[in-house]
Amino acid sequence: MFPTSIGTTMEPRSLNRHFDGIRTRAGLPSVRLNDFRHTVGMLLLELDTPPHVVQAIARHADLDVTLGIYAHTNLDAMREALDRIDWVMK
């Protein structure tokens, strides 16, 4: 929660506008606050953080939501998984 100058909760759209102004003045590329949240969720899963822990950090009520948003299967991960099966079968 981000407070306003008078201590009330800042509305999400106001927070986004405020962040966008700071980002622009700093000369940074266009990125949304939600992009940071998405990146953290994806990185946590790629670092083998248990999905229920990522769910708690993201404050999702349902694990399926967490996995649906952040669990992107990549080609390297699929190869590694299949290699592990091949190794076990030998």
N, C-alpha and C positions, 0 to 999 in steps of 0.2 A: 504494500500500500504506500502510495506517495501522497504526502500532505500538500495542500495548497499553502499559500503564504499566511492564511488565517487558521490553518490547522485542520480543515475539513479534508475529506478524501478527494483526491483529484479524479475527475472523470477520465476514462480511458482515452477518449478522443483528444482531450486537452493534454494529457501526458504525451501522446504520440506527436502532437504539434510542437510541444515543448522540446521533446527529444529531437525532432526533425530540425528545429532551429539550431540546436547545439551541434548536431551532426554537420549541418551545412556550414556553420561558422568555422568548424574544425577542418573543413575541406575533406571530409570523409565521404566515401561512396554511399549511394542510396541503400539503406538497410532499415528494416523495421525492427522495433523492439521484439516482436514475435519471432523474427528470424533468429535472434539469440536463443530464445526458448527452444525453438526447433533444433538448433545446432547442439545445444546441451543435451537434449533428449536423445538425439541420434548418437552423439559421442559416448554417452553413458552406456547405451546398449552395445555399441561397438567395442567398448572396453569390458564387456561381459558383466556389467552390473546387472544383478537380478531384475527382471522386468517389474516385479512388485515394488522394488525400491525406486525405480524410475517413475513408476505410477505415483508413488507417494510424493516424490520431489515435484512432479508436474501437477500434483493435486487433482488427478483425474479420479472420478468415482469408479470407473470401469477399466479393467486391465485391457480389454479389447480396444478401447479408445487409444490408450497409450501405444499399444502395438501397431494399431492401424495408422497412427500419425508418424511414429518415429522409427518403426522397424522396416527399413528399406533393405531388401535383399540385394546384395551386389554379387557380381559374377565371381569375384575372388572368394567370398564367403561360401558360395555354392560349391566351388571347386574344392575348397578345404574340407567341407562337410563330406563330399563324395570321396575324397582321398582318405578320410578317416575310416569310412566304411570299408574301402578297399584294403586298408591296412589291417583291420580287424578280421577280414575274411581270409587273409593269407596265413 
